[in-house]
């Protein structure tokens, strides 16, 4: 069985928020988490690290603003 969660983060541009997200993954023993409102404009793959130095991957898709 796979543990999945969702979270509205209201921005994920601060290093502290990224580390807290990774720590929440560990605390709640989540294997996958769907996050909304990251406010990231780029699309790609990021390597994230929790406070305990556990590595996680973030696949993200952002909207490019041409204004």
PDB file of N, CA, C and O in Angstrom:
ATOM      1  N   UNK A   1       0.833  -1.166   0.000  1.00  0.00           N
ATOM      2  CA  UNK A   1       0.000   0.000   0.000  1.00  0.00           C
ATOM      3  C   UNK A   1       0.887   1.243   0.000  1.00  0.00           C
ATOM      4  O   UNK A   1       1.986   1.245   0.556  1.00  0.00           O
ATOM      5  N   UNK A   2       0.380   2.302  -0.641  1.00  0.00           N
ATOM      6  CA  UNK A   2       1.130   3.534  -0.820  1.00  0.00           C
ATOM      7  C   UNK A   2       0.445   4.671  -0.061  1.00  0.00           C
ATOM      8  O   UNK A   2      -0.771   4.828  -0.168  1.00  0.00           O
ATOM      9  N   UNK A   3       1.194   5.463   0.700  1.00  0.00           N
ATOM     10  CA  UNK A   3       0.636   6.594   1.427  1.00  0.00           C
ATOM     11  C   UNK A   3       0.766   7.859   0.594  1.00  0.00           C
ATOM     12  O   UNK A   3       1.865   8.242   0.195  1.00  0.00           O
ATOM     13  N   UNK A   4      -0.373   8.507   0.332  1.00  0.00           N
ATOM     14  CA  UNK A   4      -0.426   9.686  -0.519  1.00  0.00           C
ATOM     15  C   UNK A   4      -1.096  10.820   0.256  1.00  0.00           C
ATOM     16  O   UNK A   4      -2.063  10.592   0.984  1.00  0.00           O
ATOM     17  N   UNK A   5      -0.578  12.050   0.098  1.00  0.00           N
ATOM     18  CA  UNK A   5      -1.169  13.209   0.752  1.00  0.00           C
ATOM     19  C   UNK A   5      -1.279  14.380  -0.204  1.00  0.00           C
ATOM     20  O   UNK A   5      -0.686  14.369  -1.283  1.00  0.00           O
ATOM     21  N   UNK A   6      -2.045  15.397   0.197  1.00  0.00           N
ATOM     22  CA  UNK A   6      -2.156  16.633  -0.566  1.00  0.00           C
ATOM     23  C   UNK A   6      -1.943  17.810   0.377  1.00  0.00           C
ATOM     24  O   UNK A   6      -2.218  17.721   1.573  1.00  0.00           O
ATOM     25  N   UNK A   7      -1.449  18.912  -0.178  1.00  0.00           N
ATOM     26  CA  UNK A   7      -1.158  20.076   0.650  1.00  0.00           C
ATOM     27  C   UNK A   7      -1.178  21.332  -0.197  1.00  0.00           C
ATOM     28  O   UNK A   7      -0.639  21.342  -1.304  1.00  0.00           O
ATOM     29  N   UNK A   8      -1.790  22.391   0.308  1.00  0.00           N
ATOM     30  CA  UNK A   8      -1.765  23.702  -0.315  1.00  0.00           C
ATOM     31  C   UNK A   8      -0.670  24.494   0.401  1.00  0.00           C
ATOM     32  O   UNK A   8      -0.849  24.886   1.554  1.00  0.00           O
ATOM     33  N   UNK A   9       0.459  24.735  -0.269  1.00  0.00           N
ATOM     34  CA  UNK A   9       1.628  25.310   0.402  1.00  0.00           C
ATOM     35  C   UNK A   9       1.693  26.831   0.364  1.00  0.00           C
ATOM     36  O   UNK A   9       2.458  27.421   1.126  1.00  0.00           O
ATOM     37  N   UNK A  10       0.911  27.490  -0.504  1.00  0.00           N
ATOM     38  CA  UNK A  10       0.904  28.951  -0.618  1.00  0.00           C
ATOM     39  C   UNK A  10       2.303  29.524  -0.836  1.00  0.00           C
ATOM     40  O   UNK A  10       2.686  30.517  -0.217  1.00  0.00           O
ATOM     41  N   UNK A  11       3.033  28.900  -1.700  1.00  0.00           N
ATOM     42  CA  UNK A  11       4.386  29.370  -2.026  1.00  0.00           C
ATOM     43  C   UNK A  11       5.433  28.406  -1.518  1.00  0.00           C
ATOM     44  O   UNK A  11       5.372  27.945  -0.378  1.00  0.00           O
ATOM     45  N   UNK A  12       6.392  28.105  -2.370  1.00  0.00           N
ATOM     46  CA  UNK A  12       7.454  27.164  -2.000  1.00  0.00           C
ATOM     47  C   UNK A  12       8.798  27.720  -2.460  1.00  0.00           C
ATOM     48  O   UNK A  12       9.645  26.979  -2.958  1.00  0.00           O
ATOM     49  N   UNK A  13       8.987  29.022  -2.291  1.00  0.00           N
ATOM     50  CA  UNK A  13      10.208  29.669  -2.744  1.00  0.00           C
ATOM     51  C   UNK A  13      11.213  29.904  -1.622  1.00  0.00           C
ATOM     52  O   UNK A  13      12.321  30.375  -1.875  1.00  0.00           O
ATOM     53  N   UNK A  14      10.844  29.588  -0.408  1.00  0.00           N
ATOM     54  CA  UNK A  14      11.703  29.781   0.759  1.00  0.00           C
ATOM     55  C   UNK A  14      12.310  28.429   1.160  1.00  0.00           C
ATOM     56  O   UNK A  14      11.604  27.422   1.205  1.00  0.00           O
ATOM     57  N   UNK A  15      13.605  28.408   1.450  1.00  0.00           N
ATOM     58  CA  UNK A  15      14.288  27.160   1.811  1.00  0.00           C
ATOM     59  C   UNK A  15      13.677  26.514   3.054  1.00  0.00           C
ATOM     60  O   UNK A  15      13.602  25.289   3.144  1.00  0.00           O
ATOM     61  N   UNK A  16      13.248  27.326   3.998  1.00  0.00           N
ATOM     62  CA  UNK A  16      12.647  26.786   5.224  1.00  0.00           C
ATOM     63  C   UNK A  16      11.349  26.037   4.919  1.00  0.00           C
ATOM     64  O   UNK A  16      11.092  24.982   5.500  1.00  0.00           O
ATOM     65  N   UNK A  17      10.529  26.576   4.011  1.00  0.00           N
ATOM     66  CA  UNK A  17       9.285  25.900   3.634  1.00  0.00           C
ATOM     67  C   UNK A  17       9.565  24.579   2.926  1.00  0.00           C
ATOM     68  O   UNK A  17       8.850  23.598   3.134  1.00  0.00           O
ATOM     69  N   UNK A  18      10.591  24.549   2.099  1.00  0.00           N
ATOM     70  CA  UNK A  18      10.963  23.316   1.393  1.00  0.00           C
ATOM     71  C   UNK A  18      11.388  22.252   2.392  1.00  0.00           C
ATOM     72  O   UNK A  18      10.963  21.101   2.294  1.00  0.00           O
ATOM     73  N   UNK A  19      12.223  22.627   3.350  1.00  0.00           N
ATOM     74  CA  UNK A  19      12.670  21.666   4.373  1.00  0.00           C
ATOM     75  C   UNK A  19      11.497  21.178   5.224  1.00  0.00           C
ATOM     76  O   UNK A  19      11.443  20.006   5.596  1.00  0.00           O
ATOM     77  N   UNK A  20      10.555  22.083   5.531  1.00  0.00           N
ATOM     78  CA  UNK A  20       9.387  21.680   6.320  1.00  0.00           C
ATOM     79  C   UNK A  20       8.523  20.702   5.538  1.00  0.00           C
ATOM     80  O   UNK A  20       8.002  19.742   6.105  1.00  0.00           O
ATOM     81  N   UNK A  21       8.368  20.940   4.242  1.00  0.00           N
ATOM     82  CA  UNK A  21       7.611  20.013   3.392  1.00  0.00           C
ATOM     83  C   UNK A  21       8.246  18.627   3.423  1.00  0.00           C
ATOM     84  O   UNK A  21       7.541  17.628   3.565  1.00  0.00           O
ATOM     85  N   UNK A  22       9.552  18.558   3.293  1.00  0.00           N
ATOM     86  CA  UNK A  22      10.257  17.273   3.321  1.00  0.00           C
ATOM     87  C   UNK A  22      10.128  16.604   4.685  1.00  0.00           C
ATOM     88  O   UNK A  22       9.978  15.385   4.770  1.00  0.00           O
ATOM     89  N   UNK A  23      10.185  17.392   5.742  1.00  0.00           N
ATOM     90  CA  UNK A  23      10.022  16.848   7.092  1.00  0.00           C
ATOM     91  C   UNK A  23       8.606  16.303   7.278  1.00  0.00           C
ATOM     92  O   UNK A  23       8.419  15.266   7.914  1.00  0.00           O
ATOM     93  N   UNK A  24       7.611  16.995   6.727  1.00  0.00           N
ATOM     94  CA  UNK A  24       6.227  16.497   6.802  1.00  0.00           C
ATOM     95  C   UNK A  24       6.085  15.166   6.076  1.00  0.00           C
ATOM     96  O   UNK A  24       5.346  14.290   6.525  1.00  0.00           O
ATOM     97  N   UNK A  25       6.789  15.008   4.958  1.00  0.00           N
ATOM     98  CA  UNK A  25       6.776  13.721   4.251  1.00  0.00           C
ATOM     99  C   UNK A  25       7.240  12.601   5.172  1.00  0.00           C
ATOM    100  O   UNK A  25       6.652  11.520   5.193  1.00  0.00           O
ATOM    101  N   UNK A  26       8.297  12.866   5.930  1.00  0.00           N
ATOM    102  CA  UNK A  26       8.837  11.856   6.852  1.00  0.00           C
ATOM    103  C   UNK A  26       7.900  11.632   8.035  1.00  0.00           C
ATOM    104  O   UNK A  26       7.630  10.490   8.406  1.00  0.00           O
ATOM    105  N   UNK A  27       7.407  12.711   8.624  1.00  0.00           N
ATOM    106  CA  UNK A  27       6.563  12.629   9.814  1.00  0.00           C
ATOM    107  C   UNK A  27       5.300  11.810   9.551  1.00  0.00           C
ATOM    108  O   UNK A  27       4.918  10.962  10.358  1.00  0.00           O
ATOM    109  N   UNK A  28       4.660  12.074   8.418  1.00  0.00           N
ATOM    110  CA  UNK A  28       3.407  11.390   8.095  1.00  0.00           C
ATOM    111  C   UNK A  28       3.616  10.139   7.245  1.00  0.00           C
ATOM    112  O   UNK A  28       2.656   9.518   6.788  1.00  0.00           O
ATOM    113  N   UNK A  29       4.884   9.779   7.038  1.00  0.00           N
ATOM    114  CA  UNK A  29       5.258   8.570   6.293  1.00  0.00           C
ATOM    115  C   UNK A  29       4.594   8.528   4.915  1.00  0.00           C
ATOM    116  O   UNK A  29       4.040   7.509   4.502  1.00  0.00           O
ATOM    117  N   UNK A  30       4.667   9.678   4.209  1.00  0.00           N
ATOM    118  CA  UNK A  30       4.088   9.787   2.877  1.00  0.00           C
ATOM    119  C   UNK A  30       5.119   9.420   1.826  1.00  0.00           C
ATOM    120  O   UNK A  30       6.286   9.801   1.925  1.00  0.00           O
ATOM    121  N   UNK A  31       4.688   8.689   0.835  1.00  0.00           N
ATOM    122  CA  UNK A  31       5.558   8.348  -0.282  1.00  0.00           C
ATOM    123  C   UNK A  31       5.377   9.331  -1.432  1.00  0.00           C
ATOM    124  O   UNK A  31       6.314   9.616  -2.178  1.00  0.00           O
ATOM    125  N   UNK A  32       4.155   9.843  -1.562  1.00  0.00           N
ATOM    126  CA  UNK A  32       3.830  10.827  -2.599  1.00  0.00           C
ATOM    127  C   UNK A  32       3.008  11.931  -1.965  1.00  0.00           C
ATOM    128  O   UNK A  32       2.202  11.681  -1.069  1.00  0.00           O
ATOM    129  N   UNK A  33       3.215  13.154  -2.434  1.00  0.00           N
ATOM    130  CA  UNK A  33       2.392  14.264  -1.985  1.00  0.00           C
ATOM    131  C   UNK A  33       2.121  15.180  -3.173  1.00  0.00           C
ATOM    132  O   UNK A  33       3.035  15.537  -3.916  1.00  0.00           O
ATOM    133  N   UNK A  34       0.863  15.553  -3.344  1.00  0.00           N
ATOM    134  CA  UNK A  34       0.476  16.503  -4.390  1.00  0.00           C
ATOM    135  C   UNK A  34       0.395  17.872  -3.727  1.00  0.00           C
ATOM    136  O   UNK A  34      -0.356  18.059  -2.770  1.00  0.00           O
ATOM    137  N   UNK A  35       1.164  18.825  -4.233  1.00  0.00           N
ATOM    138  CA  UNK A  35       1.174  20.159  -3.640  1.00  0.00           C
ATOM    139  C   UNK A  35       0.643  21.181  -4.642  1.00  0.00           C
ATOM    140  O   UNK A  35       0.920  21.113  -5.840  1.00  0.00           O
ATOM    141  N   UNK A  36      -0.128  22.127  -4.115  1.00  0.00           N
ATOM    142  CA  UNK A  36      -0.706  23.179  -4.940  1.00  0.00           C
ATOM    143  C   UNK A  36      -0.155  24.525  -4.482  1.00  0.00           C
ATOM    144  O   UNK A  36       0.345  24.670  -3.366  1.00  0.00           O
ATOM    145  N   UNK A  37      -0.262  25.506  -5.380  1.00  0.00           N
ATOM    146  CA  UNK A  37       0.139  26.888  -5.127  1.00  0.00           C
ATOM    147  C   UNK A  37       1.603  27.004  -4.707  1.00  0.00           C
ATOM    148  O   UNK A  37       1.916  27.634  -3.697  1.00  0.00           O
ATOM    149  N   UNK A  38       2.488  26.398  -5.480  1.00  0.00           N
ATOM    150  CA  UNK A  38       3.915  26.493  -5.164  1.00  0.00           C
ATOM    151  C   UNK A  38       4.495  27.843  -5.567  1.00  0.00           C
ATOM    152  O   UNK A  38       5.530  28.251  -5.039  1.00  0.00           O
ATOM    153  N   UNK A  39       3.849  28.535  -6.486  1.00  0.00           N
ATOM    154  CA  UNK A  39       4.309  29.818  -7.032  1.00  0.00           C
ATOM    155  C   UNK A  39       5.658  29.682  -7.733  1.00  0.00           C
ATOM    156  O   UNK A  39       6.430  30.640  -7.792  1.00  0.00           O
ATOM    157  N   UNK A  40       5.937  28.509  -8.255  1.00  0.00           N
ATOM    158  CA  UNK A  40       7.149  28.310  -9.050  1.00  0.00           C
ATOM    159  C   UNK A  40       6.799  28.538 -10.511  1.00  0.00           C
ATOM    160  O   UNK A  40       5.796  28.021 -11.002  1.00  0.00           O
ATOM    161  N   UNK A  41       7.617  29.305 -11.199  1.00  0.00           N
ATOM    162  CA  UNK A  41       7.317  29.637 -12.587  1.00  0.00           C
ATOM    163  C   UNK A  41       7.962  28.673 -13.573  1.00  0.00           C
ATOM    164  O   UNK A  41       7.541  28.599 -14.727  1.00  0.00           O
ATOM    165  N   UNK A  42       8.960  27.949 -13.143  1.00  0.00           N
ATOM    166  CA  UNK A  42       9.658  27.029 -14.037  1.00  0.00           C
ATOM    167  C   UNK A  42       9.054  25.627 -13.981  1.00  0.00           C
ATOM    168  O   UNK A  42       8.262  25.309 -13.094  1.00  0.00           O
ATOM    169  N   UNK A  43       9.437  24.818 -14.924  1.00  0.00           N
ATOM    170  CA  UNK A  43       9.029  23.421 -14.979  1.00  0.00           C
ATOM    171  C   UNK A  43      10.281  22.569 -14.908  1.00  0.00           C
ATOM    172  O   UNK A  43      11.288  22.894 -15.536  1.00  0.00           O
ATOM    173  N   UNK A  44      10.229  21.477 -14.147  1.00  0.00           N
ATOM    174  CA  UNK A  44      11.398  20.617 -14.085  1.00  0.00           C
ATOM    175  C   UNK A  44      11.411  19.690 -12.887  1.00  0.00           C
ATOM    176  O   UNK A  44      10.367  19.310 -12.356  1.00  0.00           O
ATOM    177  N   UNK A  45      12.607  19.336 -12.478  1.00  0.00           N
ATOM    178  CA  UNK A  45      12.846  18.418 -11.371  1.00  0.00           C
ATOM    179  C   UNK A  45      13.815  19.074 -10.404  1.00  0.00           C
ATOM    180  O   UNK A  45      14.872  19.563 -10.804  1.00  0.00           O
ATOM    181  N   UNK A  46      13.452  19.081  -9.133  1.00  0.00           N
ATOM    182  CA  UNK A  46      14.315  19.652  -8.103  1.00  0.00           C
ATOM    183  C   UNK A  46      14.645  18.584  -7.072  1.00  0.00           C
ATOM    184  O   UNK A  46      13.819  17.726  -6.762  1.00  0.00           O
ATOM    185  N   UNK A  47      15.846  18.645  -6.552  1.00  0.00           N
ATOM    186  CA  UNK A  47      16.249  17.757  -5.471  1.00  0.00           C
ATOM    187  C   UNK A  47      16.072  18.512  -4.159  1.00  0.00           C
ATOM    188  O   UNK A  47      16.622  19.599  -3.985  1.00  0.00           O
ATOM    189  N   UNK A  48      15.308  17.940  -3.244  1.00  0.00           N
ATOM    190  CA  UNK A  48      15.020  18.583  -1.965  1.00  0.00           C
ATOM    191  C   UNK A  48      15.602  17.756  -0.832  1.00  0.00           C
ATOM    192  O   UNK A  48      15.742  16.539  -0.951  1.00  0.00           O
ATOM    193  N   UNK A  49      15.939  18.418   0.265  1.00  0.00           N
ATOM    194  CA  UNK A  49      16.522  17.725   1.401  1.00  0.00           C
ATOM    195  C   UNK A  49      15.797  18.130   2.674  1.00  0.00           C
ATOM    196  O   UNK A  49      15.547  19.313   2.911  1.00  0.00           O
ATOM    197  N   UNK A  50      15.461  17.137   3.493  1.00  0.00           N
ATOM    198  CA  UNK A  50      14.768  17.412   4.752  1.00  0.00           C
ATOM    199  C   UNK A  50      15.775  17.846   5.811  1.00  0.00           C
ATOM    200  O   UNK A  50      16.984  17.843   5.579  1.00  0.00           O
ATOM    201  N   UNK A  51      15.257  18.218   6.973  1.00  0.00           N
ATOM    202  CA  UNK A  51      16.120  18.616   8.085  1.00  0.00           C
ATOM    203  C   UNK A  51      17.026  17.458   8.490  1.00  0.00           C
ATOM    204  O   UNK A  51      18.147  17.679   8.949  1.00  0.00           O
ATOM    205  N   UNK A  52      16.548  16.226   8.322  1.00  0.00           N
ATOM    206  CA  UNK A  52      17.328  15.030   8.657  1.00  0.00           C
ATOM    207  C   UNK A  52      18.215  14.580   7.498  1.00  0.00           C
ATOM    208  O   UNK A  52      18.751  13.471   7.527  1.00  0.00           O
ATOM    209  N   UNK A  53      18.377  15.424   6.478  1.00  0.00           N
ATOM    210  CA  UNK A  53      19.178  15.162   5.282  1.00  0.00           C
ATOM    211  C   UNK A  53      18.667  14.015   4.423  1.00  0.00           C
ATOM    212  O   UNK A  53      19.445  13.393   3.700  1.00  0.00           O
ATOM    213  N   UNK A  54      17.387  13.730   4.488  1.00  0.00           N
ATOM    214  CA  UNK A  54      16.799  12.728   3.597  1.00  0.00           C
ATOM    215  C   UNK A  54      16.488  13.400   2.260  1.00  0.00           C
ATOM    216  O   UNK A  54      15.915  14.489   2.225  1.00  0.00           O
ATOM    217  N   UNK A  55      16.862  12.757   1.181  1.00  0.00           N
ATOM    218  CA  UNK A  55      16.679  13.307  -0.164  1.00  0.00           C
ATOM    219  C   UNK A  55      15.282  13.013  -0.690  1.00  0.00           C
ATOM    220  O   UNK A  55      14.753  11.919  -0.500  1.00  0.00           O
ATOM    221  N   UNK A  56      14.695  13.998  -1.352  1.00  0.00           N
ATOM    222  CA  UNK A  56      13.392  13.868  -1.992  1.00  0.00           C
ATOM    223  C   UNK A  56      13.468  14.516  -3.364  1.00  0.00           C
ATOM    224  O   UNK A  56      14.347  15.340  -3.619  1.00  0.00           O
ATOM    225  N   UNK A  57      12.546  14.145  -4.248  1.00  0.00           N
ATOM    226  CA  UNK A  57      12.485  14.751  -5.579  1.00  0.00           C
ATOM    227  C   UNK A  57      11.161  15.472  -5.744  1.00  0.00           C
ATOM    228  O   UNK A  57      10.111  14.970  -5.345  1.00  0.00           O
ATOM    229  N   UNK A  58      11.222  16.651  -6.334  1.00  0.00           N
ATOM    230  CA  UNK A  58      10.035  17.439  -6.619  1.00  0.00           C
ATOM    231  C   UNK A  58       9.926  17.609  -8.126  1.00  0.00           C
ATOM    232  O   UNK A  58      10.775  18.239  -8.757  1.00  0.00           O
ATOM    233  N   UNK A  59       8.881  17.045  -8.686  1.00  0.00           N
ATOM    234  CA  UNK A  59       8.567  17.232 -10.102  1.00  0.00           C
ATOM    235  C   UNK A  59       7.559  18.373 -10.141  1.00  0.00           C
ATOM    236  O   UNK A  59       6.490  18.280  -9.537  1.00  0.00           O
ATOM    237  N   UNK A  60       7.892  19.444 -10.844  1.00  0.00           N
ATOM    238  CA  UNK A  60       6.995  20.596 -10.835  1.00  0.00           C
ATOM    239  C   UNK A  60       6.762  21.143 -12.229  1.00  0.00           C
ATOM    240  O   UNK A  60       7.598  21.034 -13.126  1.00  0.00           O
ATOM    241  N   UNK A  61       5.587  21.735 -12.370  1.00  0.00           N
ATOM    242  CA  UNK A  61       5.176  22.325 -13.631  1.00  0.00           C
ATOM    243  C   UNK A  61       4.606  23.693 -13.334  1.00  0.00           C
ATOM    244  O   UNK A  61       3.585  23.816 -12.657  1.00  0.00           O
ATOM    245  N   UNK A  62       5.262  24.717 -13.837  1.00  0.00           N
ATOM    246  CA  UNK A  62       4.814  26.082 -13.598  1.00  0.00           C
ATOM    247  C   UNK A  62       4.355  26.749 -14.881  1.00  0.00           C
ATOM    248  O   UNK A  62       4.620  26.280 -15.987  1.00  0.00           O
ATOM    249  N   UNK A  63       3.669  27.840 -14.699  1.00  0.00           N
ATOM    250  CA  UNK A  63       3.181  28.611 -15.842  1.00  0.00           C
ATOM    251  C   UNK A  63       4.169  29.724 -16.142  1.00  0.00           C
ATOM    252  O   UNK A  63       4.567  30.461 -15.240  1.00  0.00           O
ATOM    253  N   UNK A  64       4.561  29.849 -17.385  1.00  0.00           N
ATOM    254  CA  UNK A  64       5.470  30.911 -17.791  1.00  0.00           C
ATOM    255  C   UNK A  64       4.648  32.159 -18.079  1.00  0.00           C
ATOM    256  O   UNK A  64       3.735  32.146 -18.905  1.00  0.00           O
ATOM    257  N   UNK A  65       4.993  33.243 -17.379  1.00  0.00           N
ATOM    258  CA  UNK A  65       4.291  34.506 -17.546  1.00  0.00           C
ATOM    259  C   UNK A  65       5.045  35.350 -18.563  1.00  0.00           C
ATOM    260  O   UNK A  65       6.193  35.719 -18.319  1.00  0.00           O
ATOM    261  N   UNK A  66       4.429  35.662 -19.695  1.00  0.00           N
ATOM    262  CA  UNK A  66       5.079  36.413 -20.773  1.00  0.00           C
ATOM    263  C   UNK A  66       4.832  37.907 -20.694  1.00  0.00           C
ATOM    264  O   UNK A  66       5.048  38.609 -21.681  1.00  0.00           O
ATOM    265  N   UNK A  67       4.387  38.415 -19.562  1.00  0.00           N
ATOM    266  CA  UNK A  67       4.109  39.855 -19.424  1.00  0.00           C
ATOM    267  C   UNK A  67       5.356  40.633 -19.143  1.00  0.00           C
ATOM    268  O   UNK A  67       5.302  41.854 -18.999  1.00  0.00           O
TER     269      UNK A  67
END
